[in-house]
Amino acid sequence: MTTVHVAEEHAGSPGEDPQLAAQLEVLRAALADHPFPTHQDDLIASCLALGVPSRACCRLALLDRTLEYASLDEVTGAIVRALVPMPGA
């Protein structure tokens, strides 16, 4: 049997992870004027064009490429949910 421990930095809540909170703030600032609804590819392209640090841009890779996101709150919420370990996993 293998035991998997989730590091505190991946606890899934911006309040619990200062790096995540900071990167979400960077994304919020960079994408404040981005038109919604939008897709993951458009968000990544905008961030790259704006020179957003790569660590923050990489958070967008957690988004589903096939979904359309209606707001910045939906985007950041999806990123946080993607970091939460699934029960029983």
C-alpha positions as a printed NumPy array, in Angstrom:
array([[  0.   ,   0.   ,   0.   ],
       [  1.282,   3.462,  -0.905],
       [  0.451,   6.52 ,   1.156],
       [  0.276,   9.824,  -0.663],
       [  0.705,  13.052,   1.252],
       [ -0.562,  16.326,  -0.15 ],
       [  1.873,  19.154,   0.456],
       [  0.503,  22.254,   2.154],
       [  1.283,  24.295,  -0.939],
       [ -1.242,  22.178,  -2.845],
       [ -3.959,  22.322,  -0.224],
       [ -6.329,  23.855,  -2.763],
       [ -7.226,  27.127,  -1.092],
       [ -5.63 ,  30.464,  -1.92 ],
       [ -5.728,  31.345,   1.789],
       [ -3.694,  28.251,   2.631],
       [ -1.109,  28.744,  -0.108],
       [  0.515,  32.186,  -0.338],
       [  2.041,  31.394,  -3.756],
       [ -1.333,  30.389,  -5.172],
       [ -2.976,  33.491,  -3.716],
       [ -0.272,  35.727,  -5.199],
       [ -0.475,  34.052,  -8.607],
       [ -4.27 ,  34.342,  -8.669],
       [ -3.917,  38.056,  -7.892],
       [ -1.449,  38.422, -10.779],
       [ -3.919,  36.656, -13.081],
       [ -6.819,  38.803, -11.846],
       [ -4.867,  41.992, -12.518],
       [ -3.666,  40.848, -15.945],
       [ -7.064,  39.579, -17.076],
       [ -9.208,  42.344, -15.565],
       [-10.   ,  43.763, -19.02 ],
       [-10.092,  40.418, -20.85 ],
       [-13.373,  39.86 , -22.714],
       [-15.598,  37.099, -21.367],
       [-16.86 ,  34.514, -22.175],
       [-13.536,  33.013, -23.168],
       [-11.545,  29.797, -23.422],
       [ -8.33 ,  28.577, -21.806],
       [ -6.265,  29.173, -24.965],
       [ -7.371,  32.821, -25.16 ],
       [ -6.538,  33.391, -21.503],
       [ -3.075,  31.912, -21.905],
       [ -2.429,  33.928, -25.067],
       [ -3.468,  37.148, -23.333],
       [ -1.238,  36.472, -20.347],
       [  1.747,  35.668, -22.527],
       [  1.199,  38.834, -24.575],
       [  1.031,  40.88 , -21.37 ],
       [  4.244,  39.366, -20.007],
       [  2.621,  37.668, -17.029],
       [  5.177,  35.553, -15.131],
       [  5.253,  31.96 , -16.337],
       [  4.39 ,  30.489, -12.927],
       [  1.089,  32.386, -12.959],
       [  0.447,  31.493, -16.626],
       [  1.004,  27.818, -15.825],
       [ -1.963,  27.93 , -13.441],
       [ -4.162,  28.428, -16.509],
       [ -3.035,  25.019, -17.775],
       [ -5.25 ,  23.54 , -15.042],
       [ -8.349,  24.779, -16.877],
       [-10.399,  22.551, -19.154],
       [ -9.574,  23.445, -22.777],
       [-13.09 ,  22.607, -23.954],
       [-15.028,  24.813, -21.539],
       [-16.082,  28.392, -22.024],
       [-15.499,  30.527, -18.936],
       [-18.062,  33.238, -18.246],
       [-16.047,  35.346, -15.804],
       [-12.733,  35.846, -14.096],
       [-14.261,  34.49 , -10.877],
       [-15.172,  31.3  , -12.733],
       [-11.599,  31.002, -14.026],
       [ -9.969,  31.442, -10.621],
       [-12.521,  29.131,  -9.008],
       [-11.771,  26.425, -11.566],
       [ -8.046,  26.751, -10.878],
       [ -8.574,  26.353,  -7.13 ],
       [-10.933,  23.38 ,  -7.624],
       [ -8.381,  21.7  ,  -9.878],
       [ -5.899,  21.747,  -6.982],
       [ -8.243,  20.18 ,  -4.424],
       [ -7.55 ,  16.462,  -4.042],
       [-10.484,  14.237,  -4.906],
       [-11.957,  12.316,  -1.962],
       [-10.657,   8.766,  -1.938],
       [ -7.864,   9.594,  -4.362]])
